Amino acid sequence: MPIAGSKLVLLLFAVSCASCTIDVGEPSAEANPAAGVEASPAPSVKAEAPIQIAQYPSAPHEDQAGNLWFGTAFNGLVRYDGENFETFTTKDGLASNMIRGMIETEDGTLWIATGGGLTKYDGNYFTTLTGYAAISDPPIAVWENAKGLQFELWDVMLDRKDQLWISTMAGAFRRDGTIFVSHPLPAMGHDHEFQFTSKMVYGIFEDKDGVFWFCTDGSGVIRDDGTTQTVYTTKDGLCSDYVCSMVQDPRGDYWFGTANGGVSHFDGSSFTTHFRNEEYTESMGWGRFMGMHLDNAGSVWFGAAGPVRGAYKYDGKSFEFFTKKDGLGDGHIPSISEDRKGNIWFGTSAGVYRYDGKDFVNFTRN
C-alpha cells in the first residue's frame, strides 16, 4: 500500500459503466435476387447503460424505516426510500462528502463517519460534533487534515453500554458527554512503520466478552480488556501489522482483514493465514481485505479488495468463492453489509451488488 494519499486506493476504485449494443430482430425478408427482394439490416437498439449509485459506493445501511443509505467516496450520502434516490452533501450539513462508516442508534439517529468529522442525522438535520478534549500525544503523520487528524474518521461504533466510539487518524476516541476523549493505547507507541500516521486506528471491535480490539496502522491489533493491553503482530503469527477490519465468528474465533497480507484467523492461541496471494504487488501486497461481515446465519464474508476480485464465504466448515462468473461483477470489494431480509450487499469498484442466496444483482439507479 502506498505511503501517502493511498486511502483512496484502499477504499475506492475506478468504476466504469460502458453502454452496450444489442442486435435484435430478423431481416424483413430473406435475400432473394430472383424475387427482387433485398435483405434489410437488423435494427440496432442501444440498451440503457446501468446508472450506478455513485462513482465509489459502499454497501448500504438499512435504517429502521427501511431506507437504504449508501456512503460514497466523493459524492456524499445517498438515500433510497424504495422509489427515489436522494443525495446529501456538505451543502446539506455533512462534515465531508467522503463517507467511511455509519451506524444507527435505537432512537433512529444516524451517526456518519466522514473525512471531516462525525456527523449525526436526526431525520431532519445534519449536525457535526466538534468537541474534543486536548490531545496530549499527537501522532507522527504523513497525512494532513486542516481541522486536525482527529477529524479524519475511518469508522464509528456503539458499544454494549451505548457509548459512542470513533476510529481516526489520531487514534481511538470515546464520547464522554459532549466531547470526545482519546482512549490511550500506550502499547502502540510511535516507533513502528506506518502508512498514514503512527496513531491511526482503522476500526474498533467489541467481542462477545466485552473486550475491545483496536485495528491499527502498523502496530497490528491491540486487545484491551480494561486492565491489560496485549499487542498481536506478525511476530505472533498475524499475517500483516496493518489491520483494517475484524469479526468474531459463532465459535468465538477471530478473523482479521489486512491491508497487504491477506486474512488471519485467530482461535485464541494461534494464527493461521488465508487468501494470501502467491505473488506480491506494490499496491496490494499479498492481498487486501477490508470488507468483512458476519451474517445472520453465522457465515463470515470476506471481500477481496485486490489484487484478486471476488468474495469468500466461510460457513464454519468450508470456503466458497464468488466472482464475476457468478454475477458478482469484476470489481474490488471494500465493504459488505446485510439487510433485514438476509440479503448480502457488496460495495464494489464496479457498483453495488445484492445477493439473495441464489443470484447476484447489480443494484443501480435505473
N, C-alpha and C positions, 0 to 999 in steps of 0.2 A: 504494500500500500504506500503511495507517495507520502512524503513528509508533510508538505503544506498544501492546503486547499483541496484535500482529497476526500472530504466528506461527500462532495458531490459525486465522487466516484464510488464511494461506499454505498450510498443510498439511491443514487439517481443515475439512470442510464438513458441513453437516447432512445426515443420511441419513434418509429417510422410507420406511417399508415399510407401505403400506396394504394391507389384505386386500381381496380381490375376490370378487365373487359371480358364479357361472356358472349359467345356467339350462340344465338338461338334461332329456331325455325328452320324450314326447309326451302329450297328454291321453289319459286311459284310454279315452275314447270320444268320437267327434265329437258336437257338439251336434245333437240330433235331437228337437225338441219332440214330434213325432208319435209317436216311439217311447218318449217319456217318459224319455229319457236326457239328462242334462246333462253338458257337458264339465267335467272337474275340472282345476284349475290344475296346471301343470307344477311338480314339486318343485324347490325351490331348495337347491342344495348349495353350502355355503360352502367354497371352496378354501382349503387351508392356506397361510397367508401365508409367504413366504420369511423364514427367520431368518438375518439377515446375520451375518458373522463377528464384527463388533463395530460400534460406532457409527461410528467412523472408522478403517477398516482400511487397512493398507498392502498392496502386492503382496508375495507371500511369498518367503522364502528357503528353498530346498530343501537340507537338510543331507545329509551323506554316507550317512545311513541311510534317506533318502527321506522324512523328515518335513518337513512344511511349517510354517514359522514365520511368523506374521503379527504385525507390530507394530501397536499401536493408539495413539490419542491420549491416552486416559484410562484404559484398561482393561488395561494391561499387555501381556503377550506371550501369544499363542495358538498352541498346537502341535496339528497334525493329523497323526495317525500312519497315516491311511488308513481308520480306522474311527471313532476318537473324537477329540473336541476337548478340550483341557485348557488352562486359563488360569493363568498365573503372574503374580503381582503383587508389590508391596513386601512383602507378608506372607511371600512365599517367598524374599525376598532381593534383588529388583530394587531398584536405586537410586531409580527413579521409575517410575510407571505410564505415563509419556509416552515412547514409543519412537520414535526418529527414524532409526535406522540399524542395520545388522547385517552382520557378516562371519563367516566360519568359517576357522580355520586348519587346516593339514594334520592336526593331532592330534585334530581333531573339536571343538575348543573354539569356542564361540560368543562373540563379542565384541559387546556390545549398547550402542549409544549412546543414552543416556536424558537426560531433563531434570534428572537428579540425579547424573550421572557415568557412567563406563564400567563396565559390569558384565560379568563373564565367567561362562559356564556350562560346567562340565566334564562334564556329563551327569548329575551328581548334585546339585551345589550351585551357588548363585549367590553370587558374591563381587564386591564393588565396589572398584575401585582408587582409593585416596585420596591417594597420594603425588605431590606436585607441588613442583618447585623454586620458589623465590621469584620472583614476577613483578615485574620492575623497571620496566615501563612499562604500568601498568594502563589499561584503556580508559575513555573517556568513555561513559556509558551512560544509556539511558532504560529499561533493563530491569534487574530485580533478581533475584538468587538468593542465598538466605540463606547458602549454603555458599561462594559465590564464583562469578563468571561463568565461570571455567574448568571448572566442573562442569555448565554448561549446554551439553551436547553437541548437535551437529547432524549429525555423521556420524563414521564410523570407517573407516580404510582400512589396508591392509597393502601396503607397497611390495615391489619385486622382491628386496630384501635381507631380507625378512621382518621389517621394522621396522614397529611399530605407530604410527599417527598418528591424532590426533583433531582435529576441527574444532569450535571452541567460540565462545562469545560473547566470550571473552577472547583469541581468536586461534588459531593453529595450534600444536599440541604434539606432540612426538615422545617415544616411550617410551625412556628410557635406563636400563637395568637395572630398578630397582623404582620409579622415579619418572618423571613427565612433565616435560620441559623445554620451555620456549617456543621456537618457531622464529622468529627475528627477521624481521620484514617491514618494514624501515625505509622501503620505498617506499610503504607505506600511510599512515603518519602519522596525525594527528588532525584536520587542517584540511579535512575534506570532509564533505558531508552524509551522514548515515546514518539508518537506520530503527530500529536496535536499539542497536548500540554502534560506536564508532569502530574497534575492532579485530576485529570479528566476521568469522569465516571460515565460509561455508556448506559448503564442501567442498574436498577436496584430490584432485588427479588427477595420476598419473604417466603420461607419454606413452611412446610406443614407444622414444624415445631416452633414457629415464630422466630427463627433465626434469620438474620439478614445477610444477604450476599451482595457484594458490590463488584460489578464487571468494570475493569479498568483498561486504560490505555498504556499497556506496557508493564503493569505490575501484576498481571494475572487476575485471579479472582480472590476477593477477601471475604472470609466468613467472620461474622461478628455476632456473638451470642449475647452481647450486652456486657460481658465481663472480659472476654478474651477475643482478640482478633488473630485469625490464622490466615496466612497467605499461601495460596497454591499457585505454583508457576510451572514452567517447563522442567524445572529441576525435580518436580514431584510427579511428572508424567503428563501434565497438561500439554495439549498439542500446540498452543501458542499463548504468549503472555498478553495478547491483545484480544480481550474477551468482549464480544458485542452483545450477547444475549444468553439467556439460560431458561430452562424449565425443569420441573421435577415431575417424574412420571408416577403412575399409580403405585409402583413398588417402593417409591421413595428415593430412587436413583436420580442423579442429576445429569443434565445434558448441557454442554456449553458450546455455543456457536462462536467462532473466532473470525478475526479479520483476515487471517492469512495462513491458518494451519488446519482447516477442516473443523470437525466436531469432536469434542471429548465427552466420554461417558464416565461418570464417577459413581461407584457403588458404595462410597463411604470409606473405602480402604485403598482402592487403586483406580488408575485411569486407563482407559483404552481409547484409541483413536479411530475415527470413522471418516469416510468420504475424503480422504487425503489424496490429492491428485498425484499422478506418477511424475509429472513434470512441474517444476517451479516456474511461475511467471512473475515478472517485475511488479505488475499492478495487483495481482490477486494472490501472490504467494503460492501456498499449497492448496488453497481453496477458501473461499469466503462464504460464511453462513451467518447472516444477520437476522433473517426471519425464522422464528421458531414458534410453535404453538402446540399446546396440549388440548386436544379436542374433548368434547363431552363424552365420547366413547372410550377415552383413555389412550388413544393413539397419539404419538408425537409426530409432528410435521416439521420438516427441515427445508427451508428454501435456499437453493444454491444461488448465490449472488455472483458467482464467477470462479473460474472460467467455465465450469460445467453449467449447463442450463437445464433446470428442472426442479422437481420437488420429491423428497423422500418421505415415505410414511412408515413409521415403525409401530406395529400393533402389539409389541411386547414379545413377539416371537420371531418375526422376520421383517425385512425391509422391502418396500415396494417403491419403484422409481417411475415417476410420471414425467413425460416430456412432450414436445411438440407433436409427436406421433399419437399421443393420447388426447390431443386437443388443448393442451395447456398453453401453447404458444411458444415462441422462441426467445423469450426474454429472461433476464436475470430476476431473481425473486428476493427482494429485501424485506417483505412484510407479508404476514399471514394472519387471518382472523376467522371468526366463526359467527354466524348469526343464530338467532333463537330456533330456527328450523333445522339447524345442524349442517347447513351448507358451509363449505370451507371456501374462503376467499383469498385470492393471491394478488398482491400489488406487484406488478412486474414492469420491466422496461418495455414490454410490448402491450401494456394496458392492464386492465383489471379482469381477472378470470374467476368464475364461480364454479364450484364442483359440488354436485348433489349426491355424490357417491357412485354415480354411473357415468355422467358426462361432464365435460368442461364447456363453459360458455363464456365467450368474450363479452363482458358487460360494458356496453357503450352508451353514449347519449342518444343513439338512434336505433 
